[in-house]
Every structure is written in C-alpha cells, then in structure tokens.
C-alpha cells in the first residue's frame, strides 16, 4: 500500500516540525505557549473526527461503548496527556535532537511491540513477513535511540550540560507513559460489540489528553502569575502556538488515516521514526544545537539518525505486503 506510507511520512514530517515554532517563540513561560497550542490542536482534531464520522454515528458509538473500551480510552488520554507535558519539558532540557530521539524512540519501541504481539495491532490477514520487517525495524530503531543517548552523554560532558541526567529521566518517562496512546487505540478499537471505530476513539482520547494538560498548565500559570504574558506578545503566545497546533492536528489526521488501513503497529513506528528524523534535521540546520559538540558525539548522532531512517524504510516495506 503506497498511500499509508505517504500519509505516515507526511505525518512524521509535520510532527517533527511543530516544535520549530515553540523554539522560535522562546517563551518566557513554556506553560503559556503550550496551553494555547494544546487547546487549538485538540478542538481542531475533535471537530474533524465528528465531521468525518457523522454526528449520529458518533453519538451512537459513544453511547454504546463498553466499560473495557472506556478504560482503554481513559488510559490513553491520561497517559498521552502526561507524556506530552513531560515532552515539552524534556525538549527544553535536552534540545530537539536528543529529546526527540530518546522520547519518541522509547514510545515507539513499547507501543509497537506491545500492540503487535499482544493486542492485534497488525491486520489478521497480514502475512508473517510483515511481522519480520516490523520487528527488524523496531529493533534497529532501538539501536538508533541508544546511539543518540550516547551522543548526548558525550555532548553534555564536554559542554557541561547540568540538566542531562534529569532531562534523560524526563525523556524516558515521557516516552514510556506516552506509549499508552498506541496501546489505548489498539484496546478501544477491537472489532467487537461495545468497541469503537477510529475517529470516535481518537476524539475522546484527544479530549482527555487536552483536559489533563489544560488543568496542569492552567494551575502552573496561576502559580507563576504569568497570565498577563498573553496580552504582552500575541505573536509569541497566540500566533506561533496556533501554527504549531495546525501542524500537529493535520499530522494526526494523516496518521490515523494510515492506521485505519495498516494497523497501529505499522503506522505508529513509521510515523515516529520519521518524526525523530525530521526533528533532528531542524535541530542541526536551523538551531545549530550540535555546532559546539565534539565530533565523535555528532558522528554517533548521525549514525543513530541513519538507523532510524533504515527502520522507517523496513516498516514501510512491511506495509507493502498488506492488501
């Protein structure tokens, strides 16, 4: 299937690019940027889900959802919401290149293996070779993540980055908790009575994801007394978050159009791998995050990115066997 591959690639590029605007805004308070970003993103995407499904069918599926389906939806929304908050802090601590590689890599590894082997994340009609290519892709991506973390450790030691140990812990936690997003989708969309189709599932997951972050971020803004920042700089705290949110919302639509066709265990890791690659390209080209890093650290980071690219190609190959 060529279309899912294209959609996953576009989704990964967009998801690897939305943080450009967060970095360019250089907000005095990360929370002010993020609360606008996540609110616009969530309601744009939810509106699309309802429109695509149709109000009558959407209400019917939500009304008939089983307790098990609601459990998975709540788990995914809460986990993804917490993971995304940690993602924002992790990026500010370690930068785009290292933060992306560790957080997304960990999430990809857990989310793909669990959904593939325990939750029916690949269509039942898929041949065995699909599992082979997908497994190879995820294992190779793990190698890329390890190399990236190693490069970051060398870089932090040379440049005396104090936040590296704490940032590494935040990034691993973000990736681990954020992987609940893939697990919840697989758990809530089983083809059985009481379970949901793709778009109603994602609409509710994203609503919970928004609510978790909104409560936390609003509380932080209140504590920091930073509400007045919204009136000081509309570009920094409204325009740039809006652009980021549009990128993210469109990326989600592309990704779940692909997921509908090839399953979460293939669409998820391919999108993630390309997301890491795209985020790193911006970190090298636009933000010069590695310009003062030792050459051996840069070389390891390049090799890690190359492995992630190979992993995405292998997973794309796996998609080609699904009819």
Secondary structure, DSSP 8 states (H G I E B T S, - for coil): -HHHHHHHHHHHHHHTTTHHHHHHHT-S-HHHHHHHHHHHHHHHHHHHHHHHH-HHHHHHHHHH--HHHHHHHHHHHHHHHHHHHHHHHHHHHH-HHHHHHHHHHHHHHHHHHHHHHHS--S-TT--HHHHHHHHHHHHHHHHHHHHHHHHHHHHHHHHT-TTHHHHHHHHHHHHHHHTHHHHHHHHH--SSTT---HHHHHHHHHHHHHHHHHHHHHHHHHHHT-TTHHHH-HIIIIIHHHHHHHHHHHHHHHHHHHHHHH-HHHHHHHHHHHHHHHHHHHHHHTS-TTTTS-HHHHHHHHHHHHHHHHHHHHHHHHHTT--
